[in-house]
């Protein structure tokens, strides 16, 4: 038969495991410690987003150089400004920022904007020299920036001479520190041109070309030297070489186009002049195309196109291009002034008045639409601040005053405003014989208020415009 196995009559209950208790106590104490550390911030909770790594100055500098080469000046400046923010003691980065700030001033349309940008460049260059007083590159850039600040349109003649003297000293200092510094030699040649030392300038730039023909700056300066000799065809070739090195720098395209336009204007052959004007337009259109690809809203290529068509006598298309520029900068008083001059040259005298008023007196958003011939779907009404009287803006002032006088009638007397404007011009620029003649004509009209239809001037003295984006004073 089957018998169940024998069981113990007494069962001993097993006691607690001391090792297990010890482990649990350690875990509890560890948990308490971890909670306290999390509360104190010494330990970060899991699954928090990873902190953004800090970028080095060199990273921003490389981005800035890439943006400059791509032709986006504003983005390049921002990148270099970040670089000096991260590493404020980096003299080379300060110098490169100053160089780009200086070149970017060629793409600004008003005296105030150019003056401000060049002052910023000067501060950056001074910082570079302060941080590295024995660095040849820093002194070369400082010389370059000083030379561009020596612009007689932006500063008085005494300041021009002070800047040029200091620029020459800085260029010599750069070459003393490093006699092989090609940039210093090229910038010194540019300074010598502005000092009207053309022979010495040509010697220096020729040496710079022999040392390193791969630098954009060297070919740009050589083109500038050639322009000073009136050798516009050769200057265009140098700009083309500079463009082949840095194809997206629009100010190079603008300078080459301006040289073609100058050749066209001087050509006695109408067919040749037309061909040269068309070449000029190609360079300006390329600059506009580069900006469009980059998303840069720059009015200058359209203003350059407008000036070319204006010289060709195609005033309607010239006006359309200025209106296109105003889509980008609807509050730019200088652009309204250029539009007013085009209206004037096309004998649209009534249309020139609101545009020129916006340029010199400023206007409300509603008036700004009148100033550009009406606001379309891409136009934004804008408050416009008038331009101060200066060598760059005097053409807007005396044209506005003469048109107001010429269109005045006893029943529509615009002479009070006309006389006020012409008096301002007379005080500041009355010694110029051409301007004095225009002022006298306007004053005579207002004195008589007779038949003025034949008294309207059919031309105004030609002035160099910022539209040309001249790369150096």
C-alpha positions as CSV (number, residue, x, y, z in Angstrom):
1,X,0.0,0.0,0.0
2,X,1.0,3.6,-0.5
3,X,2.1,5.6,2.5
4,X,2.6,9.4,2.5
5,X,6.1,10.5,3.3
6,X,6.7,11.4,6.8
7,X,6.5,15.0,7.6
8,X,8.3,16.8,10.4
9,X,6.1,17.3,13.4
10,X,7.7,20.7,14.1
11,X,8.2,23.3,11.3
12,X,10.7,26.1,11.9
13,X,9.8,29.4,10.2
14,X,12.7,31.0,8.4
15,X,13.9,34.5,9.8
16,X,14.5,37.7,7.8
17,X,17.6,37.9,5.5
18,X,20.0,40.5,7.0
19,X,21.6,41.1,3.7
20,X,18.4,41.9,2.0
21,X,17.4,44.4,4.7
22,X,20.8,46.1,4.4
23,X,20.3,46.4,0.6
24,X,16.8,47.9,1.0
25,X,18.1,50.5,3.6
26,X,20.9,51.5,1.2
27,X,18.4,51.9,-1.7
28,X,16.1,54.1,0.5
29,X,18.9,56.3,1.7
30,X,20.2,56.6,-1.9
31,X,16.7,57.6,-3.1
32,X,16.5,60.3,-0.4
33,X,19.9,61.7,-1.4
34,X,19.0,61.7,-5.1
35,X,15.7,63.6,-4.5
36,X,17.6,66.2,-2.4
37,X,20.2,66.7,-5.1
38,X,17.6,67.1,-7.8
39,X,15.8,69.7,-5.7
40,X,19.1,71.6,-5.2
41,X,19.9,71.5,-8.9
42,X,23.1,69.4,-8.5
43,X,21.5,66.5,-10.5
44,X,19.5,67.1,-13.6
45,X,16.3,65.1,-14.3
46,X,16.4,62.6,-17.2
47,X,15.1,63.5,-20.7
48,X,15.8,67.2,-20.4
49,X,16.8,68.7,-23.8
50,X,20.6,68.8,-24.3
51,X,22.1,72.2,-23.9
52,X,23.0,74.1,-27.1
53,X,26.8,73.9,-27.7
54,X,28.6,77.2,-27.7
55,X,30.0,78.2,-31.1
56,X,33.6,79.3,-31.4
57,X,34.6,82.7,-32.9
58,X,36.3,80.9,-35.8
59,X,33.0,79.3,-36.7
60,X,31.2,82.6,-36.9
61,X,34.1,84.1,-38.8
62,X,34.0,81.3,-41.4
63,X,30.3,81.9,-41.8
64,X,30.9,85.6,-42.2
65,X,33.5,85.0,-44.9
66,X,31.2,82.6,-46.7
67,X,28.3,85.2,-46.6
68,X,30.7,87.9,-47.9
69,X,31.8,85.7,-50.8
70,X,28.2,84.8,-51.5
71,X,27.4,88.6,-51.7
72,X,25.2,88.9,-48.6
73,X,26.9,91.8,-46.9
74,X,24.4,92.2,-44.1
75,X,24.5,88.6,-43.1
76,X,28.3,88.7,-43.3
77,X,28.4,91.6,-40.9
78,X,26.1,89.9,-38.4
79,X,28.2,86.8,-38.4
80,X,31.4,88.7,-37.8
81,X,29.7,90.7,-35.1
82,X,28.8,87.4,-33.4
83,X,32.5,86.3,-33.7
84,X,33.8,89.4,-31.9
85,X,31.1,89.0,-29.3
86,X,32.3,85.5,-28.5
87,X,36.0,86.4,-28.8
88,X,36.3,90.2,-28.3
89,X,40.1,90.0,-28.2
90,X,40.6,88.6,-31.6
91,X,42.2,91.4,-33.7
92,X,42.0,89.5,-37.0
93,X,38.3,89.1,-36.7
94,X,37.8,92.8,-35.9
95,X,39.9,93.7,-38.9
96,X,37.9,91.4,-41.2
97,X,34.7,92.9,-39.9
98,X,36.0,96.4,-40.6
99,X,36.8,95.4,-44.2
100,X,33.3,94.1,-44.9
101,X,31.6,97.0,-43.2
102,X,33.7,99.3,-45.5
103,X,32.8,97.5,-48.7
104,X,29.1,97.3,-47.7
105,X,29.0,101.2,-47.5
106,X,29.2,101.2,-51.3
107,X,25.7,99.6,-51.4
108,X,24.0,102.3,-49.3
109,X,22.2,105.1,-51.0
110,X,22.2,108.1,-48.6
111,X,25.1,110.1,-47.2
112,X,23.9,109.5,-43.6
113,X,23.7,105.7,-44.1
114,X,27.2,105.7,-45.6
115,X,28.6,107.9,-43.0
116,X,27.3,105.7,-40.2
117,X,28.5,102.5,-41.7
118,X,32.0,103.9,-42.4
119,X,32.1,105.2,-38.8
120,X,31.3,101.6,-37.6
121,X,34.1,100.3,-39.8
122,X,36.5,102.8,-38.3
123,X,35.6,101.7,-34.8
124,X,36.2,98.0,-35.7
125,X,39.6,98.8,-37.4
126,X,40.7,100.9,-34.4
127,X,39.8,98.0,-32.1
128,X,41.9,95.6,-34.3
129,X,45.0,97.9,-34.1
130,X,44.5,98.4,-30.4
131,X,44.5,94.6,-29.8
132,X,47.4,93.9,-32.1
133,X,49.6,97.0,-32.5
134,X,52.3,95.1,-34.3
135,X,50.0,93.2,-36.7
136,X,50.6,94.2,-40.4
137,X,47.1,92.9,-41.5
138,X,45.3,95.0,-38.9
139,X,47.2,98.2,-39.9
140,X,46.5,97.5,-43.7
141,X,42.8,97.3,-43.0
142,X,42.9,100.4,-40.9
143,X,44.5,102.3,-43.8
144,X,41.8,101.0,-46.1
145,X,39.0,102.1,-43.8
146,X,40.6,105.5,-43.2
147,X,40.8,106.1,-47.0
148,X,37.2,105.3,-47.6
149,X,36.2,107.6,-44.7
150,X,38.1,110.4,-46.5
151,X,35.1,111.0,-48.7
152,X,34.7,114.8,-49.5
153,X,30.9,114.2,-49.9
154,X,30.7,112.9,-46.3
155,X,33.2,115.0,-44.4
156,X,34.7,118.5,-44.8
157,X,38.0,119.0,-46.7
158,X,40.1,119.4,-43.5
159,X,38.9,116.0,-42.3
160,X,39.5,114.5,-45.7
161,X,43.2,115.5,-45.5
162,X,43.5,114.3,-41.9
163,X,42.1,110.9,-42.8
164,X,44.3,110.6,-45.9
165,X,47.4,111.5,-44.0
166,X,46.6,109.0,-41.3
167,X,45.7,106.3,-43.9
168,X,49.1,106.8,-45.6
169,X,50.8,106.5,-42.2
170,X,49.0,103.2,-41.4
171,X,49.8,101.8,-44.9
172,X,53.5,102.5,-44.3
173,X,53.3,101.0,-40.9
174,X,51.7,97.8,-42.3
175,X,54.5,97.5,-44.9
176,X,57.2,98.2,-42.3
177,X,55.8,95.4,-40.2
178,X,55.6,93.1,-43.2
179,X,57.1,94.2,-46.5
180,X,55.4,91.2,-48.2
181,X,51.9,92.3,-47.3
182,X,50.2,92.5,-50.7
183,X,47.0,93.9,-49.4
184,X,48.8,96.8,-47.7
185,X,50.6,97.6,-50.9
186,X,47.3,97.6,-52.9
187,X,45.5,99.8,-50.3
188,X,48.4,102.1,-50.3
189,X,48.0,102.5,-54.1
190,X,44.3,103.4,-53.5
191,X,45.3,106.0,-51.0
192,X,47.9,107.5,-53.4
193,X,45.2,107.9,-56.0
194,X,43.1,109.9,-53.6
195,X,46.1,112.0,-52.8
196,X,46.5,112.5,-56.6
197,X,49.9,110.8,-56.7
198,X,49.0,108.7,-59.7
199,X,52.4,107.6,-60.9
200,X,53.4,106.3,-57.4
201,X,50.0,104.6,-57.2
202,X,50.5,102.8,-60.5
203,X,53.9,101.6,-59.3
204,X,52.5,100.2,-56.1
205,X,49.5,98.4,-57.6
206,X,51.7,96.9,-60.3
207,X,54.0,95.4,-57.6
208,X,50.9,94.1,-55.8
209,X,49.7,92.4,-58.9
210,X,53.1,90.7,-59.4
211,X,53.1,89.5,-55.9
212,X,49.6,88.0,-55.7
213,X,47.2,88.2,-58.7
214,X,44.6,86.0,-56.9
215,X,43.3,88.7,-54.6
216,X,40.0,90.4,-55.4
217,X,41.1,93.6,-53.6
218,X,44.2,93.9,-55.7
219,X,42.2,93.8,-59.0
220,X,39.6,96.2,-57.7
221,X,42.2,98.7,-56.7
222,X,44.0,98.3,-60.0
223,X,40.6,99.1,-61.8
224,X,40.3,102.2,-59.6
225,X,43.8,103.3,-60.6
226,X,42.9,102.8,-64.2
227,X,39.7,104.8,-63.8
228,X,41.7,107.7,-62.5
229,X,43.7,107.7,-65.7
230,X,40.4,107.5,-67.8
231,X,41.3,104.0,-69.0
232,X,37.8,102.7,-68.7
233,X,38.2,99.7,-71.0
234,X,41.2,98.4,-69.0
235,X,39.4,99.1,-65.8
236,X,36.5,96.9,-66.9
237,X,38.9,94.1,-67.6
238,X,40.2,94.4,-64.0
239,X,36.7,94.4,-62.6
240,X,36.0,91.3,-64.7
241,X,39.0,89.6,-63.2
242,X,37.8,90.6,-59.7
243,X,34.4,89.2,-60.5
244,X,35.9,85.9,-61.7
245,X,37.5,85.6,-58.2
246,X,34.4,86.6,-56.2
247,X,31.4,86.4,-58.7
248,X,28.7,87.4,-56.2
249,X,30.0,90.7,-55.0
250,X,27.5,93.0,-56.6
251,X,29.5,96.2,-56.1
252,X,32.0,94.9,-58.6
253,X,29.3,94.3,-61.2
254,X,28.0,97.8,-60.5
255,X,31.4,99.4,-61.0
256,X,32.0,97.5,-64.3
257,X,28.5,98.6,-65.5
258,X,29.2,102.2,-64.5
259,X,32.4,102.2,-66.6
260,X,30.5,100.8,-69.6
261,X,27.9,103.6,-69.1
262,X,30.6,106.2,-69.0
263,X,32.1,104.9,-72.2
264,X,28.6,105.0,-73.8
265,X,28.0,108.6,-72.7
266,X,31.3,109.7,-74.2
267,X,30.8,107.8,-77.5
268,X,30.2,109.9,-80.6
269,X,28.7,107.0,-82.5
270,X,25.1,106.3,-81.6
271,X,25.2,102.6,-82.5
272,X,28.3,102.0,-80.4
273,X,26.8,104.0,-77.6
274,X,23.7,101.8,-77.6
275,X,25.8,98.6,-77.5
276,X,27.8,100.0,-74.6
277,X,24.6,101.0,-72.7
278,X,23.3,97.4,-73.3
279,X,26.5,96.0,-71.8
280,X,26.1,98.3,-68.8
281,X,22.6,97.0,-68.3
282,X,23.8,93.4,-68.4
283,X,26.1,94.0,-65.4
284,X,23.4,95.8,-63.4
285,X,20.8,93.1,-64.2
286,X,23.3,90.5,-63.0
287,X,23.7,92.3,-59.7
288,X,19.9,92.4,-59.3
289,X,19.8,88.7,-60.1
290,X,22.4,87.8,-57.5
291,X,20.5,89.8,-54.9
292,X,17.2,88.1,-55.8
293,X,18.8,84.6,-55.4
294,X,20.1,85.6,-52.0
295,X,16.9,87.3,-50.9
296,X,18.7,90.6,-50.6
297,X,16.4,93.6,-51.1
298,X,18.9,96.1,-52.5
299,X,17.6,99.0,-54.5
300,X,21.0,100.0,-56.0
301,X,21.0,97.7,-59.1
302,X,17.6,99.1,-60.1
303,X,18.8,102.7,-59.5
304,X,21.8,101.9,-61.8
305,X,19.5,100.5,-64.4
306,X,17.3,103.6,-64.1
307,X,20.2,106.0,-64.6
308,X,21.4,104.1,-67.7
309,X,17.9,104.2,-69.3
310,X,17.7,107.9,-68.3
311,X,20.9,108.6,-70.2
312,X,19.5,106.7,-73.1
313,X,16.4,109.0,-73.0
314,X,14.1,106.1,-72.0
315,X,12.5,107.9,-69.1
316,X,9.4,105.7,-68.7
317,X,11.4,102.5,-68.1
318,X,13.9,104.5,-66.0
319,X,11.0,105.7,-63.7
320,X,9.7,102.1,-63.5
321,X,13.0,100.9,-62.1
322,X,13.1,103.6,-59.5
323,X,9.6,102.7,-58.5
324,X,10.9,99.1,-58.2
325,X,13.6,100.3,-55.9
326,X,11.0,102.1,-53.7
327,X,9.3,98.7,-53.2
328,X,12.4,97.7,-51.2
329,X,12.9,101.0,-49.4
330,X,9.7,103.0,-49.4
331,X,11.1,105.4,-46.8
332,X,14.3,106.2,-48.6
333,X,14.2,110.0,-49.4
334,X,17.2,109.8,-51.8
335,X,15.3,107.4,-54.1
336,X,12.3,109.8,-54.2
337,X,14.8,112.4,-55.2
338,X,16.1,110.3,-58.1
339,X,12.5,109.6,-59.2
340,X,11.8,113.3,-59.2
341,X,14.8,114.1,-61.4
342,X,13.6,111.5,-63.9
343,X,10.1,113.0,-64.0
344,X,11.7,116.4,-64.5
345,X,13.9,115.2,-67.3
346,X,10.9,113.6,-69.0
347,X,9.1,117.0,-68.7
348,X,6.6,115.6,-66.2
349,X,7.0,118.7,-64.1
350,X,3.8,118.3,-62.1
351,X,4.8,114.7,-61.2
352,X,8.3,115.7,-60.1
353,X,6.9,118.0,-57.4
354,X,5.5,115.4,-54.9
355,X,8.6,113.2,-55.4
356,X,11.1,116.0,-54.8
357,X,9.0,117.2,-51.8
358,X,9.4,113.8,-50.2
359,X,13.1,113.9,-50.9
360,X,13.9,117.3,-49.3
361,X,11.0,118.0,-47.0
362,X,9.8,114.5,-46.2
363,X,6.2,113.3,-46.5
364,X,3.4,111.4,-44.8
365,X,2.6,107.8,-45.8
366,X,-0.2,109.0,-48.0
367,X,2.0,111.6,-49.6
368,X,4.7,109.0,-50.2
369,X,2.3,107.2,-52.6
370,X,1.8,110.4,-54.5
371,X,5.5,110.8,-54.6
372,X,6.0,107.5,-56.4
373,X,3.1,108.0,-58.8
374,X,0.6,105.9,-56.8
375,X,1.0,102.8,-54.6
376,X,0.5,99.5,-56.3
377,X,0.0,96.0,-54.7
378,X,3.7,95.7,-53.9
379,X,4.0,99.2,-52.5
380,X,4.0,100.1,-48.8
381,X,3.0,103.7,-47.7
382,X,5.8,105.0,-45.5
383,X,6.8,108.0,-43.5
384,X,9.7,109.7,-45.3
385,X,12.2,112.0,-43.6
386,X,13.7,114.7,-45.8
387,X,17.4,114.9,-46.7
388,X,19.5,117.7,-45.4
389,X,21.1,120.1,-48.0
390,X,24.5,118.7,-49.1
391,X,26.6,118.3,-52.3
392,X,24.7,115.0,-52.9
393,X,21.2,116.5,-52.5
394,X,21.6,120.0,-53.8
395,X,20.3,118.9,-57.2
396,X,17.0,117.8,-55.6
397,X,16.7,121.2,-53.8
398,X,17.3,123.5,-56.8
399,X,15.2,121.4,-59.1
400,X,12.3,121.4,-56.7
401,X,12.6,125.2,-56.2
402,X,12.8,125.9,-59.9
403,X,9.8,123.7,-60.8
404,X,7.7,125.3,-58.1
405,X,8.6,128.7,-59.4
406,X,8.0,127.8,-63.0
407,X,4.5,126.3,-62.3
408,X,3.4,129.2,-60.2
409,X,0.4,131.3,-61.3
410,X,-1.5,134.1,-59.6
411,X,-4.3,131.7,-58.7
412,X,-1.8,128.9,-57.7
413,X,1.2,130.7,-56.2
414,X,3.9,128.2,-55.2
415,X,6.5,130.9,-55.0
416,X,6.7,131.2,-51.2
417,X,8.0,127.6,-50.9
418,X,10.1,128.0,-54.1
419,X,11.8,131.1,-52.8
420,X,12.5,129.5,-49.4
421,X,14.1,126.5,-51.0
422,X,16.1,128.5,-53.5
423,X,17.4,130.8,-50.8
424,X,18.7,127.8,-48.8
425,X,20.6,126.7,-51.9
426,X,21.8,130.2,-52.6
427,X,23.3,130.5,-49.2
428,X,25.2,127.2,-49.4
429,X,26.0,126.8,-53.1
430,X,25.5,130.3,-54.6
431,X,29.1,130.4,-55.7
432,X,28.6,127.7,-58.3
433,X,27.8,129.4,-61.6
434,X,25.4,126.8,-62.9
435,X,23.4,126.6,-59.7
436,X,23.5,130.4,-59.4
437,X,21.9,130.7,-62.9
438,X,19.1,128.3,-62.0
439,X,18.4,130.2,-58.7
440,X,18.3,133.6,-60.6
441,X,15.8,132.2,-63.1
442,X,13.5,130.9,-60.4
443,X,13.7,134.2,-58.5
444,X,12.9,136.2,-61.7
445,X,9.9,134.0,-62.4
446,X,8.5,134.6,-58.9
447,X,9.2,138.3,-59.2
448,X,7.1,138.6,-62.3
449,X,4.6,135.7,-62.1
450,X,4.3,136.2,-65.9
451,X,4.1,133.5,-68.6
452,X,6.5,130.9,-67.2
453,X,5.9,128.0,-69.6
454,X,9.1,128.7,-71.5
455,X,11.1,129.5,-68.3
456,X,11.2,125.9,-67.1
457,X,14.8,124.6,-67.3
458,X,15.1,121.7,-69.6
459,X,18.2,120.3,-68.0
460,X,20.0,120.3,-64.7
461,X,23.8,120.0,-64.1
462,X,24.8,116.4,-64.1
463,X,26.0,115.2,-60.7
464,X,27.6,111.9,-59.7
465,X,25.1,109.8,-57.9
466,X,25.4,107.2,-55.1
467,X,23.7,105.0,-57.6
468,X,27.1,104.4,-59.2
469,X,28.2,102.7,-55.9
470,X,31.7,104.2,-56.3
471,X,34.0,101.9,-54.4
472,X,36.2,104.7,-53.0
473,X,36.1,108.4,-52.5
